[in-house]
Amino acid sequence: MKTLDLRSDTITRPTEAMWAVMHKAEVGDDVYAEDLLTNQLESLAAEILGKEDALFCPSGTQSNLTALLTHCQRGDEYIVGQQAHTYKYEGGGAAVFGSIQPQPLNVQEDGTFDLAEVESYIKEDDFHFARTKLFCLENTHAGLALPMDYLQACHKLARSRNLLLHLDGARLFNAARKWDVAASQIAALFDSVSICLSKGLGAPVGSLLCGNKDFISEARRWRKVLGGGMRQTGVLAAAGIYAIENNIERLSEDQHNAEALARGLQDIAEVRVNYHDNQTNMLFLSLPQKQLKELHVFLRQRGIIIPDGTQVRVVTHLEIDRRDADFIVETFKTFFSRPH
Ligand SMILES: *Cc1c(COP(=O)(O)O)cnc(C)c1O
């Protein structure tokens, strides 16, 4: 029986073809800049995002933290979403390691900030205040692809108020596929961009921080400080190159499958589906508390794994194809049509 794990797009395992390139990888010591595949991966990522340079990091958390430490000094501040990974899900790293103060703000239903509110939180140059230095966006945010004109407005605001702009683009390629734009069109609006290879792209490990040469050179120092200087990374870089070359275009399949799930599950009276127009490979479900335990067992027996709780996130990825999506919908329908 195939396992259909819908908890996250991080759960994907390397395919045979990806294992093969990892197995054959020639390696060197990346701290000496002698791992040629890692150099190649960094050039490839920089080129795709239209940036001068890139830095391979073991995780998106480290890549974001490296960006924050590189952009900001002690006593600086970054504006960030209340639910953003760089604020909520990274252990407060910017404050812990960088003495950088977060200014978290709520985002609206569609994942965007109210830019007038953002502007009102940019602090005047006054020694009472932390220095507002950086504006951090996340795209996609909760699976929502942020509108291009909104990103342009953020860029304009940042430039007019002298702020740097960082994008946590863990799933940037999902957003780019959604709007059918090049990832570089989105990246062009930011001073730095972090992308993950280990989400929808299907690599086992790795993120890339991209920016201009000076920024990446300074970031390389901070990555080392954070313990992210790795050695024979070619095995991972080979997987990353494979992921970029083979798994970007296919992200539209994940979006179609998420849409199919949303459409199918919507028919079930007991399930509430939250799926916006600008959603990519995620949907959110409200499930009835009463049948929850039973539902989990029923799904598990059929190989389907969803997160615990009544409010759950469901994520499509390269181990879920269209037939699987249809099977998942049918399984939910079967469960809720039984007498309870
Ligand atoms: C997954 C993710 C990251 C990075 O997570 P790691 O597990 O550290 O690689 C960063 N931002 C967002 C929005 C993410 O979803």
Ligand as a Chemical Component Dictionary entry (heavy atoms), coordinates in Angstrom:
data_LIG
# 
_chem_comp.id                   LIG 
_chem_comp.type                 NON-POLYMER 
_chem_comp.pdbx_formal_charge   0 
_chem_comp.three_letter_code    LIG 
# 
loop_
_chem_comp_atom.comp_id 
_chem_comp_atom.atom_id 
_chem_comp_atom.alt_atom_id 
_chem_comp_atom.type_symbol 
_chem_comp_atom.charge 
_chem_comp_atom.model_Cartn_x 
_chem_comp_atom.model_Cartn_y 
_chem_comp_atom.model_Cartn_z 
_chem_comp_atom.pdbx_ordinal 
LIG C1 C1 C 0 10.165 25.214 5.880 1  
LIG C2 C2 C 0 10.243 26.677 5.908 2  
LIG C3 C3 C 0 11.439 27.327 6.225 3  
LIG C4 C4 C 0 12.720 26.610 6.557 4  
LIG O1 O1 O 0 12.582 25.498 7.325 5  
LIG P1 P1 P 0 13.750 24.463 7.593 6  
LIG O2 O2 O 0 13.005 23.324 8.135 7  
LIG O3 O3 O 0 14.674 25.101 8.539 8  
LIG O4 O4 O 0 14.431 24.166 6.296 9  
LIG C5 C5 C 0 11.435 28.693 6.210 10 
LIG N1 N1 N 0 10.342 29.389 5.883 11 
LIG C6 C6 C 0 9.185  28.804 5.553 12 
LIG C7 C7 C 0 8.008  29.640 5.183 13 
LIG C8 C8 C 0 9.102  27.424 5.556 14 
LIG O5 O5 O 0 7.944  26.851 5.241 15 
# 
loop_
_chem_comp_bond.comp_id 
_chem_comp_bond.atom_id_1 
_chem_comp_bond.atom_id_2 
_chem_comp_bond.value_order 
_chem_comp_bond.pdbx_ordinal 
LIG C1 C2 SING 1  
LIG C2 C3 SING 2  
LIG C2 C8 DOUB 3  
LIG C3 C4 SING 4  
LIG C3 C5 DOUB 5  
LIG C4 O1 SING 6  
LIG O1 P1 SING 7  
LIG P1 O2 DOUB 8  
LIG P1 O3 SING 9  
LIG P1 O4 SING 10 
LIG C5 N1 SING 11 
LIG N1 C6 DOUB 12 
LIG C6 C7 SING 13 
LIG C6 C8 SING 14 
LIG C8 O5 SING 15 
# 
